[in-house]
């Protein structure tokens, strides 16, 4: 049974967010992560990281003790959250006090002044957790030190954008544990990972990378659907792995964990949430729990992934959402974008 906190308790003691603030902060409860600070960076047009990052931050802060700061992509006038603004992420300076970064951005651009905070973070060799579009987190020939925006994915998390290996919005992804690494601590109590986002193509990992999960393409988006037969799953693409990165300074080494899962509705999978929490512990040198508590702190009602663009792009100016809308005690529930398939497994707000 999931345990939810009351708004009155946590809004007073653990969450800082007003309508004017550009990011969302959660003070860690008692736990193994006490004293560690995680910066979670949202900002993608398709997979709803503005919904998933606050949810993960609540779990990491309340259930595990980490201080967490969530960054968002803002409209050009700075009045509301707008994932369609590729240059809109605010608060990069928060990386200066981060022990670990979790990132799920897609093809973002960053000013030279803000890029310095990412460069400095990486030059310390601090750990990175990336999901879904983190393989193509940035776009452009501008640089974080010596690493271009275009190359950030392959240099830092080990892969860049390749393709949709599964049929987009038609075939799902099932996590299959890599036998050689089945005893890795990041896989503690990870047994059932499924998401209705498709498997990404992965082709640039190196021998030194540690593959933890493979992605089985499933026949449909139904969690009970079978894996497809034939060459599409022979071999299966890597779905989650560890990659050792070299910082922009050319000498410092750091560790990254990446999974190509991470659409909003993928995080309905308890074990996907667990593998992200486990990776956070592992990368920070903490003992990974036998079974990490990943119950939601507030109910989570994600919208389905997809683009709000063209004539539908005005949805962001109409919603006028700000970080406080995702604070403790808050449960945003918004409509899914055009082109959403019939998927009866969505939790419904009562």
Sine and cosine of phi, psi and omega as CSV:
sin_phi,cos_phi,sin_psi,cos_psi,sin_omega,cos_omega
0.00,0.00,0.77,-0.64,-0.07,-1.00
-0.97,0.24,0.55,-0.84,-0.06,-1.00
-0.93,-0.37,0.85,-0.53,-0.02,-1.00
-0.89,-0.46,0.63,-0.78,0.03,-1.00
-1.00,0.07,0.41,-0.91,0.07,-1.00
-0.98,0.18,0.48,-0.88,0.04,-1.00
-0.85,0.52,-0.67,0.74,-0.09,-1.00
-0.87,0.49,-0.66,0.76,-0.04,-1.00
-0.94,0.35,-0.85,0.53,-0.14,-0.99
-0.98,0.20,-0.48,0.88,0.06,-1.00
-0.89,0.45,-0.47,0.88,-0.02,-1.00
-0.99,0.10,-0.60,0.80,-0.19,-0.98
-0.95,-0.32,-0.21,0.98,-0.17,-0.99
-0.70,-0.71,-0.18,0.98,-0.11,-0.99
-0.83,-0.56,0.71,-0.71,0.05,-1.00
-0.84,-0.55,0.93,-0.38,0.04,-1.00
-0.25,-0.97,0.85,-0.53,0.11,-0.99
-0.88,-0.48,0.17,-0.99,-0.03,-1.00
-0.88,0.47,-0.38,0.92,-0.05,-1.00
-1.00,0.05,-0.33,0.94,-0.10,-0.99
-0.98,0.21,0.54,-0.84,-0.07,-1.00
-1.00,-0.06,-0.07,1.00,0.05,-1.00
-0.60,-0.80,0.10,-0.99,-0.07,-1.00
-0.85,-0.52,0.77,-0.64,-0.05,-1.00
-0.87,-0.49,0.68,-0.73,0.04,-1.00
-0.82,-0.57,0.84,-0.54,0.06,-1.00
-0.99,0.16,0.75,-0.66,-0.04,-1.00
-0.92,0.38,0.63,-0.77,0.15,-0.99
-0.97,0.25,-0.05,-1.00,0.14,-0.99
-0.92,0.40,0.62,-0.78,0.00,-1.00
0.26,-0.97,0.10,-1.00,-0.03,-1.00
-0.84,0.54,-0.44,0.90,-0.03,-1.00
-1.00,0.06,0.06,1.00,-0.05,-1.00
-0.81,0.59,0.78,-0.63,0.01,-1.00
1.00,-0.03,-0.13,0.99,0.04,-1.00
-0.98,-0.21,0.60,-0.80,-0.05,-1.00
-0.88,-0.48,0.79,-0.61,0.02,-1.00
-0.91,-0.42,0.75,-0.67,0.12,-0.99
-0.96,-0.28,0.84,-0.55,-0.02,-1.00
-0.95,-0.32,0.84,-0.55,-0.14,-0.99
-0.93,-0.38,0.92,-0.39,0.09,-1.00
-0.99,-0.11,0.11,-0.99,0.03,-1.00
0.69,-0.72,0.96,0.28,0.08,-1.00
-0.54,-0.84,0.50,-0.87,-0.09,-1.00
-0.99,0.15,-0.27,0.96,-0.25,-0.97
-0.88,-0.48,-0.66,0.75,-0.24,-0.97
-0.97,-0.23,0.13,0.99,0.19,-0.98
0.91,0.41,0.70,0.71,0.06,-1.00
-0.91,0.42,-0.37,0.93,0.07,-1.00
-0.92,0.40,-0.32,0.95,0.07,-1.00
-1.00,-0.04,-0.63,0.78,-0.12,-0.99
-0.99,0.16,-0.57,0.82,-0.03,-1.00
-0.89,0.46,-0.70,0.71,0.07,-1.00
-0.88,0.47,-0.62,0.79,0.02,-1.00
-0.87,0.49,-0.73,0.69,0.02,-1.00
-0.91,0.41,-0.64,0.77,0.00,-1.00
-0.88,0.47,-0.62,0.79,0.04,-1.00
-0.90,0.44,-0.68,0.73,0.02,-1.00
-0.90,0.44,-0.73,0.68,-0.06,-1.00
-0.91,0.41,-0.58,0.82,-0.03,-1.00
-0.99,0.16,-0.76,0.65,-0.06,-1.00
-0.98,0.21,-0.71,0.70,-0.08,-1.00
-0.99,0.16,-0.40,0.91,-0.17,-0.99
-0.75,-0.66,-0.09,1.00,0.17,-0.99
1.00,-0.03,0.05,1.00,-0.01,-1.00
-0.98,0.19,0.65,-0.76,0.24,-0.97
-0.97,0.25,0.71,-0.70,-0.09,-1.00
-0.74,-0.67,0.65,-0.76,0.09,-1.00
-0.80,-0.60,0.80,-0.61,-0.03,-1.00
-0.95,-0.31,0.81,-0.59,0.06,-1.00
-0.99,-0.16,0.50,-0.87,-0.03,-1.00
-0.76,-0.65,0.35,-0.94,0.14,-0.99
-1.00,-0.01,0.78,-0.63,-0.09,-1.00
-0.95,-0.31,0.34,-0.94,0.12,-0.99
-0.90,0.43,0.32,-0.95,-0.04,-1.00
-0.88,0.48,-0.50,0.87,0.02,-1.00
-1.00,0.03,0.00,1.00,0.08,-1.00
0.94,0.33,0.39,0.92,-0.08,-1.00
-0.98,-0.19,-0.35,0.94,-0.05,-1.00
-0.40,-0.92,0.33,-0.94,0.04,-1.00
-0.93,0.38,0.79,-0.62,-0.01,-1.00
-0.62,-0.79,1.00,-0.06,-0.01,-1.00
-0.88,0.48,-0.30,0.95,-0.01,-1.00
-0.97,0.24,-0.19,0.98,0.02,-1.00
-1.00,0.03,0.98,-0.19,-0.12,-0.99
-0.89,0.46,-0.40,0.92,0.02,-1.00
-0.97,-0.26,0.35,0.94,-0.18,-0.98
-1.00,-0.06,-0.06,1.00,-0.04,-1.00
-0.91,0.42,0.77,-0.64,0.00,-1.00
-0.89,-0.47,0.55,-0.83,0.08,-1.00
0.98,-0.20,0.35,0.94,-0.01,-1.00
-0.84,0.54,-0.44,0.90,0.01,-1.00
-0.89,0.45,-0.30,0.95,0.05,-1.00
-0.90,0.45,-0.36,0.93,0.04,-1.00
-0.90,0.43,-0.35,0.94,-0.03,-1.00
-0.90,0.44,-0.41,0.91,0.00,-1.00
-0.90,-0.43,0.31,0.95,-0.04,-1.00
-1.00,-0.02,0.59,-0.80,0.14,-0.99
-1.00,-0.09,-0.37,0.93,-0.01,-1.00
-0.42,-0.91,0.54,-0.84,0.04,-1.00
-0.88,-0.47,0.70,-0.71,0.17,-0.98
-0.92,-0.40,0.81,-0.59,-0.13,-0.99
-0.74,-0.67,0.67,-0.74,0.04,-1.00
-0.65,-0.76,0.52,0.86,-0.04,-1.00
-0.97,0.24,0.23,-0.97,0.01,-1.00
-0.68,-0.73,0.90,-0.43,0.12,-0.99
0.75,0.66,0.77,0.64,0.03,-1.00
-1.00,0.07,0.36,-0.93,0.17,-0.98
-0.89,-0.46,0.48,-0.88,-0.08,-1.00
-0.68,-0.73,0.63,-0.77,0.04,-1.00
-0.94,0.33,0.40,-0.92,0.05,-1.00
-0.82,0.57,-0.60,0.80,-0.01,-1.00
-0.91,0.42,-0.69,0.73,0.00,-1.00
-0.97,0.23,-0.52,0.86,0.01,-1.00
-0.87,0.49,-0.47,0.88,0.00,-1.00
-0.88,0.48,-0.55,0.84,-0.01,-1.00
-0.93,0.38,-0.64,0.77,0.08,-1.00
-0.92,0.40,-0.69,0.73,0.01,-1.00
-0.86,0.51,-0.74,0.68,-0.01,-1.00
-0.90,0.44,-0.64,0.77,0.03,-1.00
-0.86,0.51,-0.76,0.65,-0.02,-1.00
-0.92,0.39,-0.57,0.82,-0.01,-1.00
-0.93,0.38,-0.26,0.97,0.12,-0.99
-1.00,0.06,-0.16,0.99,-0.01,-1.00
0.97,0.23,0.34,0.94,-0.01,-1.00
-0.95,0.32,0.44,-0.90,-0.15,-0.99
-0.98,0.22,0.42,-0.91,-0.04,-1.00
-0.78,-0.63,0.72,-0.69,0.19,-0.98
-0.91,-0.42,0.84,-0.54,0.01,-1.00
-0.85,-0.53,0.58,-0.81,0.10,-0.99
-0.70,-0.72,0.42,-0.91,-0.01,-1.00
0.72,0.70,-0.98,-0.22,-0.12,-0.99
-0.98,0.17,0.16,0.99,0.09,-1.00
-0.89,0.46,-0.35,0.94,0.08,-1.00
-0.92,0.39,-0.38,0.93,0.10,-0.99
-0.73,-0.69,0.81,0.58,-0.10,-1.00
-0.92,0.40,-0.50,0.87,-0.06,-1.00
-0.73,-0.68,0.27,-0.96,-0.01,-1.00
-0.58,-0.81,0.77,-0.64,0.06,-1.00
0.70,-0.71,0.31,-0.95,0.01,-1.00
-1.00,0.03,-0.15,0.99,0.12,-0.99
-0.86,0.52,0.28,-0.96,-0.22,-0.98
-0.75,-0.66,0.49,-0.87,0.30,-0.95
-0.99,-0.11,1.00,-0.02,-0.11,-0.99
0.91,0.40,-0.93,-0.36,0.01,-1.00
-0.98,-0.19,0.00,1.00,-0.07,-1.00
-0.96,-0.28,0.87,-0.49,-0.02,-1.00
-0.95,0.30,0.34,-0.94,0.08,-1.00
-0.84,0.54,-0.66,0.75,0.01,-1.00
-0.88,0.48,-0.53,0.85,-0.10,-1.00
-0.99,-0.15,0.00,1.00,-0.06,-1.00
-0.83,0.56,-0.70,0.71,-0.05,-1.00
-0.86,0.50,-0.80,0.60,-0.06,-1.00
-0.94,0.34,-0.52,0.85,-0.01,-1.00
-0.98,0.22,-0.58,0.81,-0.14,-0.99
-0.98,-0.19,-0.74,0.67,-0.02,-1.00
-0.97,-0.23,-0.07,1.00,0.15,-0.99
0.98,-0.17,-0.04,1.00,-0.01,-1.00
-0.46,-0.89,0.43,-0.90,0.12,-0.99
-0.90,-0.43,-0.01,-1.00,0.07,-1.00
-0.90,0.43,0.78,-0.63,0.03,-1.00
-0.91,-0.42,-0.93,0.37,0.03,-1.00
-0.10,-0.99,0.08,-1.00,0.20,-0.98
-1.00,0.04,0.94,-0.35,0.00,-1.00
-0.98,0.22,-0.58,0.81,0.11,-0.99
-0.99,-0.11,0.22,-0.97,0.00,-1.00
-0.96,0.26,0.86,-0.51,-0.06,-1.00
-0.89,0.46,0.81,-0.58,-0.03,-1.00
0.88,0.48,0.34,0.94,0.05,-1.00
-0.76,-0.65,-0.55,0.84,0.02,-1.00
-0.84,-0.55,0.63,-0.78,-0.02,-1.00
-1.00,-0.07,-0.10,-0.99,0.00,-1.00
-0.76,-0.65,0.79,-0.62,0.05,-1.00
-0.89,-0.45,0.79,-0.61,0.03,-1.00
-0.97,0.25,0.78,-0.62,0.03,-1.00
-0.86,-0.50,0.85,-0.52,-0.06,-1.00
-0.90,0.43,0.74,-0.68,0.07,-1.00
-0.95,0.32,0.89,-0.45,-0.11,-0.99
-0.81,0.59,-0.63,0.78,-0.06,-1.00
-0.91,0.42,-0.37,0.93,-0.07,-1.00
-0.85,-0.53,0.41,0.91,-0.09,-1.00
-0.90,0.45,-0.36,0.93,-0.03,-1.00
-0.99,-0.13,0.13,0.99,0.01,-1.00
-0.90,0.43,0.63,-0.78,-0.07,-1.00
-0.87,0.49,-0.51,0.86,0.00,-1.00
-0.89,0.46,-0.37,0.93,0.00,-1.00
-1.00,-0.06,0.16,0.99,0.03,-1.00
-0.82,0.57,0.86,-0.52,0.02,-1.00
0.86,0.52,0.38,0.93,0.11,-0.99
-0.99,-0.14,0.93,-0.37,-0.08,-1.00
-0.74,-0.67,-0.52,0.85,-0.14,-0.99
-0.74,-0.67,1.00,-0.04,0.02,-1.00
-0.93,-0.38,0.87,-0.50,0.07,-1.00
-0.61,-0.79,0.63,-0.78,0.07,-1.00
-0.60,-0.80,0.57,-0.82,0.04,-1.00
-0.99,0.17,0.07,1.00,0.21,-0.98
-0.99,0.12,0.46,-0.89,-0.05,-1.00
-0.98,0.17,0.24,-0.97,0.07,-1.00
-0.96,0.29,0.73,-0.68,0.11,-0.99
-0.99,0.11,0.50,-0.87,0.18,-0.98
-0.95,0.31,0.66,-0.75,0.02,-1.00
-0.69,-0.72,0.84,-0.55,-0.07,-1.00
-0.66,-0.75,-0.04,1.00,-0.14,-0.99
-0.93,-0.37,0.13,0.99,0.05,-1.00
-0.91,0.42,0.46,-0.89,-0.02,-1.00
-0.93,-0.36,0.20,-0.98,-0.07,-1.00
-0.86,0.51,-0.49,0.87,-0.04,-1.00
-0.97,0.25,-0.25,0.97,0.03,-1.00
-0.96,0.28,0.52,-0.86,-0.02,-1.00
-0.95,-0.33,0.96,-0.29,0.02,-1.00
-0.99,0.15,0.80,-0.60,-0.03,-1.00
-0.97,-0.24,-0.63,0.78,0.03,-1.00
-0.77,-0.64,0.59,-0.81,0.22,-0.98
-0.97,-0.25,0.41,-0.91,-0.02,-1.00
-0.96,-0.28,0.93,-0.36,0.08,-1.00
-1.00,0.08,0.82,-0.57,0.09,-1.00
-0.96,0.28,0.79,-0.62,-0.02,-1.00
-0.97,-0.22,0.37,-0.93,-0.10,-1.00
-0.88,0.47,-0.61,0.79,-0.02,-1.00
-0.65,-0.76,-0.10,-0.99,0.05,-1.00
-1.00,0.07,0.00,1.00,0.02,-1.00
-0.96,0.28,0.80,-0.59,0.03,-1.00
-0.82,0.57,-0.37,0.93,0.00,-1.00
-1.00,-0.02,-0.01,1.00,-0.06,-1.00
-0.93,0.36,0.41,-0.91,-0.02,-1.00
-0.99,0.13,0.38,-0.92,0.15,-0.99
-0.93,0.37,0.62,-0.78,0.04,-1.00
-0.92,0.39,0.51,-0.86,0.05,-1.00
-1.00,-0.10,0.39,-0.92,0.06,-1.00
0.98,-0.20,-0.25,-0.97,-0.22,-0.98
-0.93,0.36,-0.32,0.95,-0.01,-1.00
-0.88,0.48,-0.47,0.88,0.05,-1.00
-0.94,-0.35,0.34,0.94,-0.02,-1.00
-0.75,-0.66,1.00,-0.05,-0.04,1.00
-1.00,0.08,0.21,-0.98,0.10,-1.00
-0.97,0.22,0.58,-0.82,0.06,-1.00
-0.94,0.34,0.49,-0.87,0.15,-0.99
-0.89,0.46,0.66,-0.75,-0.02,-1.00
-0.90,-0.45,-0.46,0.89,0.04,-1.00
-0.47,-0.88,0.68,-0.74,-0.08,-1.00
-0.39,-0.92,0.22,-0.97,0.15,-0.99
-0.95,-0.31,0.66,-0.75,-0.02,-1.00
-0.70,-0.72,0.72,-0.70,0.05,-1.00
-1.00,-0.02,0.88,-0.48,-0.02,-1.00
-0.98,-0.22,0.40,-0.92,0.15,-0.99
-0.96,-0.27,0.80,-0.60,-0.08,-1.00
-0.92,0.39,0.25,-0.97,0.02,-1.00
-0.83,0.55,-0.44,0.90,0.01,-1.00
-0.96,0.29,-0.10,0.99,0.09,-1.00
0.99,0.11,-0.08,1.00,-0.06,-1.00
-0.82,-0.57,-0.69,0.72,-0.05,-1.00
-0.93,0.38,0.68,-0.74,0.05,-1.00
-0.95,-0.30,0.55,-0.83,0.05,-1.00
-0.63,-0.78,0.20,-0.98,-0.04,-1.00
-0.90,-0.44,0.68,-0.74,0.06,-1.00
-0.79,-0.62,0.55,-0.84,0.19,-0.98
-0.91,-0.42,0.67,-0.74,0.02,-1.00
-0.66,-0.75,0.62,-0.78,0.19,-0.98
-0.74,-0.68,0.65,-0.76,0.03,-1.00
-1.00,0.09,0.03,1.00,0.25,-0.97
-0.99,0.12,0.22,-0.98,0.05,-1.00
0.66,-0.75,0.19,0.98,0.19,-0.98
-0.89,0.45,0.37,-0.93,-0.03,-1.00
-0.74,0.67,-0.78,0.62,-0.07,-1.00
-0.97,0.26,-0.30,0.95,0.10,-0.99
-0.87,0.49,-0.56,0.83,-0.07,-1.00
-0.98,0.22,0.09,1.00,0.25,-0.97
-0.94,0.34,-0.30,0.95,0.06,-1.00
-0.97,0.25,0.90,-0.43,0.01,-1.00
-0.84,0.54,-0.66,0.75,-0.07,-1.00
-0.97,0.23,-0.34,0.94,0.16,-0.99
-0.94,0.33,-0.68,0.73,0.09,-1.00
-0.86,0.50,-0.63,0.77,-0.04,-1.00
-0.91,0.41,-0.64,0.77,-0.05,-1.00
-0.93,0.37,-0.53,0.85,0.07,-1.00
-0.93,0.36,-0.68,0.73,0.04,-1.00
-0.91,0.42,-0.70,0.72,0.03,-1.00
-0.86,0.51,-0.67,0.74,0.00,-1.00
-0.90,0.44,-0.60,0.80,0.03,-1.00
-0.88,0.48,-0.74,0.67,0.06,-1.00
-0.85,0.53,-0.77,0.64,-0.08,-1.00
-0.87,0.50,-0.72,0.70,-0.07,-1.00
-0.94,0.35,-0.41,0.91,0.03,-1.00
-1.00,-0.04,0.11,0.99,0.05,-1.00
0.97,0.25,0.32,0.95,0.05,-1.00
-1.00,-0.07,0.47,-0.88,0.04,-1.00
-0.92,0.39,0.84,-0.54,0.00,-1.00
-0.94,0.33,0.74,-0.67,-0.04,-1.00
-0.93,0.37,0.47,-0.88,0.04,-1.00
-0.88,0.48,-0.65,0.76,0.08,-1.00
-0.54,-0.84,1.00,-0.09,-0.04,-1.00
-0.90,0.43,0.66,-0.75,0.07,-1.00
-0.97,0.24,0.90,-0.43,0.00,-1.00
-0.83,-0.55,0.36,0.93,0.10,-1.00
-0.87,0.50,0.59,-0.81,0.06,-1.00
-0.88,0.48,0.56,-0.83,0.10,-0.99
-0.99,0.11,-0.72,0.70,0.20,-0.98
-0.92,-0.40,0.46,-0.89,0.05,-1.00
-0.81,0.59,0.55,-0.83,-0.07,-1.00
-0.86,-0.50,0.90,-0.43,-0.01,-1.00
-0.84,-0.55,0.98,0.22,-0.07,-1.00
-0.93,0.38,0.51,-0.86,0.22,-0.98
-0.99,0.11,0.38,-0.93,-0.01,-1.00
-0.95,0.33,0.42,-0.91,-0.02,-1.00
-0.96,0.27,0.38,-0.92,-0.01,-1.00
0.51,-0.86,0.20,-0.98,-0.06,-1.00
-1.00,-0.03,0.64,-0.77,0.24,-0.97
-0.95,-0.30,1.00,0.01,-0.03,-1.00
-0.70,-0.71,-0.10,-1.00,-0.04,-1.00
0.84,0.54,-0.72,-0.69,-0.02,-1.00
-0.92,0.39,-0.26,0.97,-0.03,-1.00
-1.00,-0.03,-0.10,0.99,-0.10,-0.99
-0.91,0.42,-0.36,0.93,-0.02,-1.00
-0.93,0.38,-0.13,0.99,0.00,-1.00
-0.82,0.58,-0.56,0.83,-0.06,-1.00
-0.95,0.32,-0.64,0.76,0.04,-1.00
-0.95,0.31,-0.43,0.90,0.05,-1.00
-0.97,0.23,-0.65,0.76,-0.01,-1.00
-0.95,0.31,-0.62,0.78,-0.01,-1.00
0.78,0.63,0.72,0.69,-0.01,-1.00
-0.98,0.21,0.55,-0.83,0.04,-1.00
-0.75,-0.66,0.25,-0.97,-0.04,-1.00
-0.79,0.62,-0.60,0.80,-0.03,-1.00
-0.86,0.51,-0.41,0.91,0.02,-1.00
-0.93,0.38,-0.28,0.96,0.00,-1.00
-0.95,-0.33,0.20,0.98,-0.06,-1.00
-0.95,0.32,0.03,-1.00,0.01,-1.00
-0.88,0.47,0.68,-0.73,-0.06,-1.00
1.00,0.09,-0.08,1.00,-0.02,-1.00
-0.97,-0.24,0.65,-0.76,0.00,-1.00
-0.72,-0.69,0.99,0.15,0.02,-1.00
-0.86,0.51,0.63,-0.78,0.04,-1.00
-0.62,-0.79,0.98,-0.22,-0.09,-1.00
-0.87,-0.49,0.28,-0.96,-0.02,-1.00
-0.94,0.35,0.43,-0.90,0.04,-1.00
-1.00,0.10,0.40,-0.92,-0.12,-0.99
-0.96,0.27,0.21,-0.98,0.06,-1.00
-0.85,0.53,0.57,-0.82,0.02,-1.00
1.00,0.06,0.10,0.99,0.03,-1.00
-0.92,0.39,0.78,-0.63,0.02,-1.00
-0.95,0.30,0.28,-0.96,0.09,-1.00
-0.94,0.34,0.95,-0.32,-0.04,-1.00
-0.75,-0.66,0.99,-0.14,-0.16,-0.99
-0.97,0.25,0.10,1.00,-0.09,-1.00
-0.99,-0.11,0.08,1.00,0.03,-1.00
-0.92,0.38,0.72,-0.69,0.12,-0.99
-0.94,0.34,0.59,-0.81,-0.05,-1.00
-0.92,-0.39,0.71,-0.70,0.05,-1.00
-0.96,0.26,0.76,-0.65,-0.01,-1.00
-1.00,-0.07,0.00,0.00,0.00,0.00
